[in-house]
Amino acid sequence: MNYSGYIIEIDTGQDGTFSHSLADVSNYVTRLQWGSGATIPYQQVAPSATLFVELNNDSGKFTLFEATAEYYGLITVNTLVRVRWLLNGSTETMSVLKVAQNGINVTAPSAKAGARITLQCTDWLDELWRFEVDPPLQQNVTTDQAIQTIFDKSPVIYPYGKAFFYIGVDSIGGSNYIYDGTLTNFDTGFTTLPYAGDNIGSNDKVTAQQLIREYCAAEFDSLFAWQPRSEEFVFFNRYHGTMVTLSPYVARTSSAYIMQADIEQKNVTYAQNMTNDIEVQYTPRKQGAAGSVIASSDNVPITFRAQQTRDFTMRYRDPDQTNTKTGALDIIQPQKGVDIIANSEADGSGDDWTEFLFVGYEIGAQSTKLTIYNRKVGDPAYITTLQIRGTPMTAYRAESVYARNDDSVYTNGEQKKFISNRAISDFDTAQNYADFMINKFGAATRAYQSITLVAAGRMASYVQTLTLGDRITIQDECGLDTDYMIVGEQHQVDPQTLLHRVTWILTETLRGEAFIIDESEIGSNDLIVL
């Protein structure tokens, strides 16, 4: 018989350790559910992970708006909540999330029993999504490297920003420590982007959400999500369900065998994601000459009063294609006397006063921001030259590639799909994308979209340990075995009876597997990895 118990803790000390004397609230839990990952198969960017905890407040100790309550001031927005599961001597962390904005609802005790406090918890995705990025233009980076660049500049600090050392605020020798920003665990992407960071969004800055969605789509079949078990953002490449590594090749094997008798509910569909006629639109780029003038002011001379400070945004343009959108590589740091020249006279005929200028700059992939201060006393200065030099990277009109499964069209009719991805800039990557999608989704197949299990018997250890990215085998009604990858999980626990149900969202791993020499069969549907 399985011994099972759940430990629900609130980080009332707000230090990430859950060591406060009032942290364990397991005995007060009346409702418990949590989930993470995709909510439908083949969802490349998962929504925020969730955790819902309801506590009995008949005693009044959770009446957070009363100063006499035991937990007064200990549970606030952003406080961490953790769920752990003890099963036969093994304890696994199931979810760690923070109390959401407006996520606390308290019912105070009264003559009628049934007072409750509910905590709605979420992850850090919304905070990341709001982050505006001025990404650098990168060359020949894999999709995971492109996404990682966003986190290198991300404002997301885990778990609490106040615990970390801030220059100019904290004292050396104090208890706070330098934040290392380790919040990601990414597969190496199989798509290499010739250029990344220059062509997404209509303004100089784009949101992290825009970039991550485009980069995930460029990986063809990937998953980006917050993993609340390990407390990190994860990125799965398109072969995650098939292999652990390509070189050396290590296959990802099934971790569970599920029979029909083990399944409480199932969602099985036919031709659910079928696409047999696809168009993939991409944006070609062209690299210009190094050291070109990629931005210049048309409004010179610019008058600078004495002691005046002014800001400028220098947006890049291809000198030969001024009406096209341009990013830039190898941007040269603005040099006084070359890129920025000041004179005592508006027509440039006077003395060179460039030495009186202080220049600050912030270089981005689509623009450079300048801050210029005229330290001259008394007389104005006139800027007669203001420019930025670098290697222009021009984005041209979008082009398309196509792929089609004629046999499927004949049998099932046209099932068209249009995909536009600005992160893809070359014909080969776009065509590989189209071919991959047709190979994976071109034929009509029967597949499990999700299954629901009860965590009892041998299923209990599966439910406790298996999570996003793990591979399982399902025996169907005809006795045939098919492998799937878990891409989402939703848990519900009855704290009184300890009845635990999980619903796993699934994607079929046998569709679009990689072709491995000495492993795959010639003539199979496996794809050569490019």
C-alpha positions as CSV (number, residue, x, y, z in Angstrom):
1,M,0.0,0.0,0.0
2,N,1.2,3.5,-0.8
3,Y,1.8,5.9,2.0
4,S,1.0,9.3,0.7
5,G,1.0,12.8,2.2
6,Y,1.2,16.4,1.0
7,I,3.2,19.2,2.6
8,I,1.9,22.6,1.7
9,E,4.1,25.5,2.8
10,I,4.0,29.3,2.6
11,D,7.3,31.1,2.7
12,T,6.2,33.3,5.7
13,G,9.8,34.3,6.3
14,Q,9.9,35.6,2.7
15,D,13.5,34.4,2.3
16,G,13.0,31.4,0.0
17,T,13.8,28.8,2.6
18,F,10.3,27.9,4.0
19,S,11.9,27.6,7.4
20,H,9.7,30.0,9.3
21,S,7.8,28.4,12.2
22,L,4.5,29.1,10.6
23,A,5.4,28.0,7.1
24,D,3.7,24.6,7.2
25,V,-0.1,25.0,6.6
26,S,-0.8,21.4,5.5
27,N,-3.4,20.8,8.3
28,Y,-5.5,23.7,7.2
29,V,-5.8,22.9,3.4
30,T,-9.3,22.2,2.2
31,R,-8.7,22.5,-1.6
32,L,-5.5,22.0,-3.7
33,Q,-4.8,22.0,-7.4
34,W,-1.9,23.1,-9.6
35,G,-0.7,22.9,-13.2
36,S,2.0,23.8,-15.6
37,G,3.1,23.6,-19.2
38,A,1.0,23.5,-22.3
39,T,-2.8,23.4,-22.1
40,I,-3.2,21.9,-25.6
41,P,-0.9,19.7,-27.7
42,Y,1.8,21.5,-29.8
43,Q,1.5,24.8,-27.9
44,Q,5.0,26.2,-28.2
45,V,4.8,28.9,-25.5
46,A,2.9,27.7,-22.4
47,P,0.7,30.0,-20.3
48,S,1.6,30.8,-16.7
49,A,1.8,27.9,-14.3
50,T,-0.9,28.0,-11.6
51,L,-1.4,26.9,-8.0
52,F,-4.7,27.2,-6.0
53,V,-4.7,26.6,-2.3
54,E,-7.7,27.0,0.0
55,L,-7.2,27.1,3.8
56,N,-9.6,26.7,6.7
57,N,-9.9,30.1,8.5
58,D,-12.4,29.2,11.2
59,S,-9.8,30.0,13.8
60,G,-9.2,33.5,12.3
61,K,-5.5,33.0,12.1
62,F,-5.5,33.8,8.4
63,T,-7.6,36.9,8.6
64,L,-4.8,38.9,7.1
65,F,-6.4,42.3,7.4
66,E,-6.6,42.0,11.2
67,A,-3.4,42.9,13.2
68,T,-4.2,40.3,15.8
69,A,-4.3,37.4,13.4
70,E,-1.4,35.0,13.7
71,Y,-0.5,35.3,10.0
72,Y,-0.9,39.1,9.8
73,G,1.8,40.5,7.6
74,L,3.2,37.1,6.7
75,I,1.3,36.4,3.5
76,T,1.4,39.0,0.8
77,V,1.6,39.3,-3.0
78,N,4.7,37.5,-4.4
79,T,5.0,35.3,-1.3
80,L,6.2,31.8,-2.4
81,V,3.9,28.8,-1.9
82,R,5.3,25.3,-2.2
83,V,3.6,21.9,-2.6
84,R,5.6,18.7,-1.8
85,W,4.4,15.1,-2.0
86,L,5.7,12.4,0.3
87,L,5.2,8.9,-1.2
88,N,6.7,5.8,0.3
89,G,9.6,7.7,1.8
90,S,10.3,9.8,-1.3
91,T,9.6,13.5,-1.2
92,E,9.2,15.4,-4.5
93,T,8.6,19.1,-5.0
94,M,5.5,19.4,-7.2
95,S,5.2,23.2,-7.5
96,V,6.7,26.4,-6.2
97,L,4.9,29.6,-7.3
98,K,4.2,33.1,-6.0
99,V,1.0,34.6,-4.8
100,A,-0.5,36.5,-7.7
101,Q,-1.5,40.2,-7.8
102,N,-5.1,40.2,-6.4
103,G,-4.5,36.5,-5.6
104,I,-5.6,36.6,-1.9
105,N,-9.2,36.3,-0.9
106,V,-10.0,36.1,2.8
107,T,-13.3,35.2,4.5
108,A,-13.3,36.2,8.2
109,P,-14.9,33.9,10.8
110,S,-18.5,34.6,11.8
111,A,-21.3,32.9,13.7
112,K,-21.5,30.6,10.6
113,A,-18.6,28.2,10.1
114,G,-16.8,28.0,6.8
115,A,-14.4,30.9,6.8
116,R,-11.7,30.4,4.2
117,I,-8.6,32.0,2.7
118,T,-7.8,31.3,-0.9
119,L,-4.4,31.8,-2.6
120,Q,-4.1,32.1,-6.3
121,C,-0.5,31.6,-7.3
122,T,1.4,32.1,-10.6
123,D,4.9,32.2,-12.1
124,W,7.1,35.0,-13.4
125,L,5.9,34.8,-17.0
126,D,3.8,38.0,-16.9
127,E,6.7,39.9,-15.5
128,L,8.9,38.6,-18.2
129,W,6.3,39.4,-20.9
130,R,6.2,43.0,-20.0
131,F,9.9,43.4,-20.2
132,E,10.9,45.6,-23.2
133,V,14.1,44.5,-24.9
134,D,16.5,46.3,-27.2
135,P,18.2,43.1,-28.4
136,P,21.7,43.0,-29.9
137,L,21.9,41.8,-33.5
138,Q,23.5,38.3,-33.3
139,Q,24.8,36.1,-36.1
140,N,24.6,32.3,-36.4
141,V,23.0,31.6,-33.1
142,T,20.8,28.7,-32.2
143,T,17.3,29.4,-31.0
144,D,18.2,28.7,-27.3
145,Q,21.1,31.2,-27.5
146,A,18.8,33.8,-28.9
147,I,16.3,33.3,-26.1
148,Q,19.0,33.2,-23.5
149,T,20.1,36.7,-24.6
150,I,16.7,38.0,-23.3
151,F,17.3,36.5,-19.9
152,D,20.8,38.1,-19.7
153,K,19.0,41.4,-19.6
154,S,15.8,40.4,-17.9
155,P,14.5,42.2,-14.8
156,V,13.1,38.9,-13.3
157,I,14.8,38.3,-10.0
158,Y,14.0,35.0,-8.2
159,P,12.6,34.6,-5.7
160,Y,12.7,38.0,-3.9
161,G,14.5,41.0,-5.3
162,K,15.1,42.4,-1.8
163,A,17.5,39.5,-0.9
164,F,20.1,40.5,-3.4
165,F,23.0,42.9,-3.3
166,Y,22.5,46.3,-5.1
167,I,25.5,48.5,-5.9
168,G,25.1,51.9,-4.3
169,V,22.5,50.6,-1.9
170,D,23.9,47.6,0.1
171,S,27.0,47.4,2.2
172,I,29.9,45.0,1.5
173,G,29.9,42.4,4.2
174,G,26.1,42.4,4.6
175,S,23.8,39.4,4.4
176,N,22.6,40.1,0.8
177,Y,24.3,38.4,-2.1
178,I,25.0,39.0,-5.8
179,Y,22.3,37.6,-8.0
180,D,23.6,35.2,-10.7
181,G,20.4,35.1,-12.8
182,T,20.4,31.3,-13.2
183,L,16.7,30.8,-14.1
184,T,17.0,28.8,-17.3
185,N,17.5,25.3,-18.4
186,F,17.4,25.1,-22.2
187,D,17.9,22.4,-24.8
188,T,20.3,23.3,-27.6
189,G,18.2,24.4,-30.5
190,F,18.4,22.6,-33.8
191,T,17.6,25.8,-35.8
192,T,20.5,28.2,-36.4
193,L,19.4,31.7,-37.1
194,P,21.7,33.6,-39.4
195,Y,20.6,36.8,-37.8
196,A,18.6,37.4,-34.6
197,G,17.4,40.5,-32.9
198,D,17.0,43.0,-35.8
199,N,13.6,42.3,-37.4
200,I,11.0,41.7,-34.8
201,G,8.6,44.5,-33.7
202,S,7.9,47.8,-35.4
203,N,9.8,50.0,-32.9
204,D,13.3,50.1,-31.5
205,K,12.3,48.0,-28.5
206,V,10.2,44.9,-28.5
207,T,8.7,42.8,-25.7
208,A,10.4,39.7,-24.5
209,Q,7.1,37.9,-25.4
210,Q,7.4,38.9,-29.1
211,L,11.0,37.7,-29.3
212,I,10.5,34.4,-27.5
213,R,7.4,33.5,-29.5
214,E,9.2,34.2,-32.8
215,Y,12.3,32.2,-31.7
216,C,10.2,29.3,-30.5
217,A,8.3,29.2,-33.7
218,A,11.7,29.2,-35.6
219,E,12.5,25.9,-33.8
220,F,9.4,24.5,-35.6
221,D,8.1,22.3,-32.7
222,S,9.4,23.4,-29.3
223,L,8.1,24.3,-25.9
224,F,8.9,27.2,-23.6
225,A,7.5,27.1,-20.1
226,W,8.0,27.8,-16.4
227,Q,8.8,24.5,-14.6
228,P,7.5,25.0,-11.1
229,R,9.0,21.7,-9.8
230,S,12.6,22.8,-10.5
231,E,11.8,26.6,-10.4
232,E,13.2,27.5,-13.8
233,F,12.3,28.4,-17.3
234,V,12.7,25.5,-19.7
235,F,13.0,25.3,-23.5
236,F,12.6,22.0,-25.3
237,N,13.9,21.7,-28.9
238,R,11.9,19.9,-31.6
239,Y,13.5,16.5,-30.9
240,H,13.2,16.7,-27.1
241,G,10.8,13.8,-27.0
242,T,13.1,11.6,-29.1
243,M,16.7,12.2,-27.9
244,V,18.6,13.5,-24.9
245,T,21.6,14.5,-27.0
246,L,22.5,14.2,-30.7
247,S,26.3,14.0,-30.3
248,P,26.8,11.5,-28.8
249,Y,23.4,10.2,-29.7
250,V,21.4,9.3,-26.5
251,A,17.8,8.3,-27.1
252,R,15.1,9.5,-24.7
253,T,13.4,6.3,-23.5
254,S,9.9,5.8,-22.2
255,S,9.6,6.2,-18.4
256,A,6.1,4.7,-18.0
257,Y,3.9,2.1,-19.6
258,I,0.2,3.1,-19.4
259,M,-2.5,0.5,-20.2
260,Q,-6.2,1.2,-20.9
261,A,-7.1,0.0,-17.4
262,D,-4.9,2.7,-15.9
263,I,-6.7,5.5,-17.7
264,E,-9.7,7.2,-16.0
265,Q,-10.4,9.6,-18.9
266,K,-8.9,10.2,-22.3
267,N,-9.2,12.6,-25.2
268,V,-8.5,10.9,-28.5
269,T,-8.8,12.7,-31.8
270,Y,-8.4,12.0,-35.5
271,A,-6.7,14.4,-37.9
272,Q,-6.8,17.0,-35.1
273,N,-3.6,18.9,-36.2
274,M,-3.4,17.7,-39.8
275,T,-1.8,20.2,-42.3
276,N,-1.2,18.9,-45.8
277,D,-0.6,22.2,-47.6
278,I,1.6,24.8,-46.0
279,E,3.1,28.2,-46.8
280,V,6.0,29.5,-44.6
281,Q,6.9,33.2,-45.0
282,Y,10.3,34.4,-44.1
283,T,12.2,37.7,-44.3
284,P,15.4,37.8,-46.3
285,R,18.3,39.9,-45.0
286,K,21.3,41.5,-46.8
287,Q,24.5,42.5,-45.1
288,G,26.1,45.8,-46.3
289,A,29.6,47.2,-46.2
290,A,31.4,47.5,-42.9
291,G,31.9,51.0,-41.5
292,S,28.9,52.5,-43.5
293,V,27.1,55.5,-42.2
294,I,23.9,53.8,-40.9
295,A,22.4,56.8,-39.2
296,S,22.9,60.6,-39.5
297,S,21.0,63.7,-38.5
298,D,19.4,65.7,-41.3
299,N,18.9,68.7,-39.0
300,V,22.5,69.9,-38.6
301,P,23.6,72.3,-37.4
302,I,22.1,71.5,-34.0
303,T,22.3,74.3,-31.5
304,F,23.5,73.4,-28.0
305,R,23.2,76.1,-25.3
306,A,25.8,76.3,-22.7
307,Q,25.5,73.5,-20.1
308,Q,22.7,71.9,-22.1
309,T,22.0,68.2,-22.2
310,R,20.0,66.6,-25.1
311,D,19.1,63.0,-26.0
312,F,19.0,61.6,-29.5
313,T,17.7,58.3,-31.0
314,M,19.6,57.5,-34.1
315,R,17.6,54.9,-36.1
316,Y,19.6,52.9,-38.6
317,R,19.0,53.1,-42.4
318,D,20.7,51.4,-45.2
319,P,22.4,54.2,-47.1
320,D,21.3,52.6,-50.4
321,Q,17.8,51.5,-49.3
322,T,16.6,54.3,-47.1
323,N,12.9,53.1,-47.2
324,T,13.7,49.6,-45.8
325,K,14.0,48.4,-42.2
326,T,17.6,48.1,-41.2
327,G,19.5,46.6,-38.3
328,A,23.2,46.7,-37.9
329,L,26.2,44.6,-36.9
330,D,29.7,45.7,-35.7
331,I,28.5,49.2,-34.7
332,I,31.4,51.5,-34.1
333,Q,31.4,53.4,-30.8
334,P,30.6,57.0,-31.6
335,Q,33.9,59.0,-31.9
336,K,34.2,62.6,-31.1
337,G,35.9,64.4,-34.0
338,V,34.6,61.8,-36.5
339,D,31.0,61.0,-35.8
340,I,30.2,63.9,-33.6
341,I,31.7,67.3,-34.4
342,A,30.9,70.7,-32.8
343,N,31.9,74.2,-33.8
344,S,31.7,77.7,-32.4
345,E,29.8,78.8,-35.6
346,A,26.7,77.3,-37.1
347,D,28.3,77.0,-40.6
348,G,31.3,75.2,-39.2
349,S,33.7,78.0,-40.1
350,G,34.7,78.8,-36.5
351,D,36.7,77.0,-33.8
352,D,36.4,73.2,-33.2
353,W,34.5,72.9,-29.9
354,T,34.1,69.1,-30.0
355,E,36.3,68.8,-26.9
356,F,33.5,70.5,-24.8
357,L,31.1,67.7,-25.4
358,F,30.5,64.8,-23.1
359,V,28.9,61.9,-25.0
360,G,27.1,58.9,-23.6
361,Y,25.6,56.1,-25.8
362,E,23.5,52.9,-25.7
363,I,24.0,50.7,-28.8
364,G,21.1,48.5,-30.0
365,A,20.4,46.3,-33.0
366,Q,18.1,48.9,-34.6
367,S,19.2,52.2,-33.1
368,T,21.8,54.0,-30.9
369,K,20.7,56.3,-28.2
370,L,23.0,59.3,-27.6
371,T,23.1,61.6,-24.6
372,I,25.2,64.7,-25.3
373,Y,26.2,67.4,-22.8
374,N,27.7,70.8,-23.7
375,R,30.0,71.7,-20.8
376,K,31.0,75.1,-22.4
377,V,30.2,78.1,-20.3
378,G,28.6,81.1,-21.8
379,D,28.5,80.4,-25.5
380,P,26.4,77.9,-27.5
381,A,28.0,75.2,-29.5
382,Y,26.8,73.9,-32.9
383,I,26.9,70.2,-33.8
384,T,27.7,70.1,-37.5
385,T,28.1,66.3,-37.8
386,L,26.1,63.6,-36.0
387,Q,26.3,60.1,-37.3
388,I,26.6,56.4,-36.4
389,R,28.7,53.9,-38.4
390,G,28.4,50.1,-38.7
391,T,27.5,47.3,-41.0
392,P,23.9,47.6,-42.2
393,M,21.7,44.6,-42.1
394,T,18.7,45.3,-44.3
395,A,15.4,43.3,-44.1
396,Y,13.6,43.0,-47.4
397,R,10.1,42.1,-48.5
398,A,8.9,38.8,-47.2
399,E,9.1,35.7,-49.4
400,S,7.5,32.3,-49.1
401,V,8.3,28.6,-49.5
402,Y,5.7,25.8,-49.8
403,A,5.3,22.1,-49.0
404,R,2.4,19.7,-49.7
405,N,1.4,16.1,-49.1
406,D,-0.5,15.3,-52.3
407,D,-1.7,11.9,-51.1
408,S,-3.2,13.4,-48.0
409,V,-4.8,16.2,-50.0
410,Y,-6.4,13.6,-52.3
411,T,-7.7,11.6,-49.3
412,N,-8.6,14.3,-46.9
413,G,-9.0,17.5,-48.9
414,E,-6.8,20.5,-48.5
415,Q,-5.9,21.4,-45.0
416,K,-3.9,24.6,-45.4
417,K,-1.7,26.5,-43.0
418,F,0.1,29.8,-43.3
419,I,3.1,30.6,-41.0
420,S,4.9,33.9,-41.0
421,N,8.1,34.1,-39.0
422,R,10.4,37.1,-39.0
423,A,13.1,35.4,-37.1
424,I,13.7,33.1,-40.2
425,S,15.8,34.9,-42.8
426,D,17.0,32.3,-45.3
427,F,15.4,30.0,-47.8
428,D,16.8,26.7,-46.5
429,T,15.6,27.2,-42.9
430,A,12.1,28.2,-44.2
431,Q,12.0,25.2,-46.5
432,N,13.1,22.8,-43.7
433,Y,10.3,24.3,-41.5
434,A,7.7,23.6,-44.2
435,D,9.0,20.1,-44.9
436,F,9.2,19.3,-41.2
437,M,5.6,20.3,-40.6
438,I,4.3,18.4,-43.6
439,N,6.2,15.3,-42.5
440,K,4.9,15.6,-38.9
441,F,1.3,16.7,-39.6
442,G,0.6,15.9,-43.3
443,A,-1.2,12.6,-42.7
444,A,-4.4,12.0,-40.8
445,T,-3.6,10.1,-37.6
446,R,-5.4,9.1,-34.5
447,A,-3.7,10.4,-31.3
448,Y,-4.2,10.9,-27.6
449,Q,-4.5,14.6,-26.8
450,S,-4.6,14.0,-23.0
451,I,-5.2,11.3,-20.5
452,T,-6.3,11.5,-16.8
453,L,-4.9,9.1,-14.2
454,V,-5.6,8.5,-10.6
455,A,-2.4,8.4,-8.5
456,A,-3.0,4.9,-7.0
457,G,-1.0,1.7,-7.2
458,R,1.8,1.7,-9.7
459,M,0.5,5.0,-11.2
460,A,1.3,6.9,-8.0
461,S,5.0,6.9,-8.5
462,Y,4.5,7.9,-12.2
463,V,2.3,10.9,-11.2
464,Q,4.8,11.9,-8.5
465,T,8.0,11.9,-10.7
466,L,7.0,12.3,-14.3
467,T,6.7,15.9,-15.6
468,L,7.1,18.1,-18.6
469,G,9.4,16.6,-21.3
470,D,9.2,13.0,-20.1
471,R,8.3,10.2,-22.5
472,I,5.6,7.7,-21.8
473,T,4.1,4.7,-23.7
474,I,0.3,4.2,-24.1
475,Q,-1.2,0.9,-25.1
476,D,-4.3,1.7,-27.2
477,E,-7.6,-0.2,-27.4
478,C,-6.1,-2.5,-30.1
479,G,-3.1,-3.4,-28.0
480,L,-0.7,-1.2,-30.0
481,D,1.9,0.9,-28.2
482,T,2.5,4.6,-29.1
483,D,5.0,6.9,-27.4
484,Y,4.1,10.4,-26.2
485,M,5.8,13.3,-24.5
486,I,4.2,15.1,-21.6
487,V,3.9,18.8,-22.4
488,G,1.4,19.8,-19.7
489,E,0.2,18.6,-16.4
490,Q,-2.8,19.5,-14.3
491,H,-3.2,18.1,-10.7
492,Q,-6.2,18.0,-8.4
493,V,-5.9,16.6,-4.8
494,D,-8.7,16.1,-2.3
495,P,-6.9,16.9,1.1
496,Q,-9.4,14.8,3.0
497,T,-9.4,11.6,1.0
498,L,-5.9,12.2,-0.6
499,L,-7.5,11.2,-3.9
500,H,-5.1,12.6,-6.5
501,R,-5.9,13.0,-10.2
502,V,-3.5,14.2,-12.9
503,T,-4.3,15.1,-16.5
504,W,-1.3,15.0,-18.9
505,I,-1.3,17.0,-22.1
506,L,0.5,14.9,-24.7
507,T,2.2,15.1,-28.1
508,E,3.1,12.1,-30.2
509,T,6.8,11.5,-30.4
510,L,6.8,9.2,-33.3
511,R,5.6,12.0,-35.6
512,G,8.7,13.8,-37.0
513,E,11.4,11.9,-35.2
514,A,15.0,12.5,-36.1
515,F,16.8,10.2,-38.6
516,I,19.8,8.7,-36.8
517,I,22.4,6.7,-38.7
518,D,22.6,3.1,-37.5
519,E,19.3,3.7,-35.6
520,S,16.6,4.7,-38.1
521,E,15.4,2.7,-41.0
522,I,15.7,3.9,-44.6
523,G,12.2,4.6,-45.9
524,S,10.8,5.6,-42.5
525,N,9.2,8.9,-41.7
526,D,12.2,10.0,-39.6
527,L,13.8,13.4,-40.6
528,I,17.4,14.1,-41.3
529,V,18.5,16.5,-38.6
530,L,19.7,19.8,-40.2
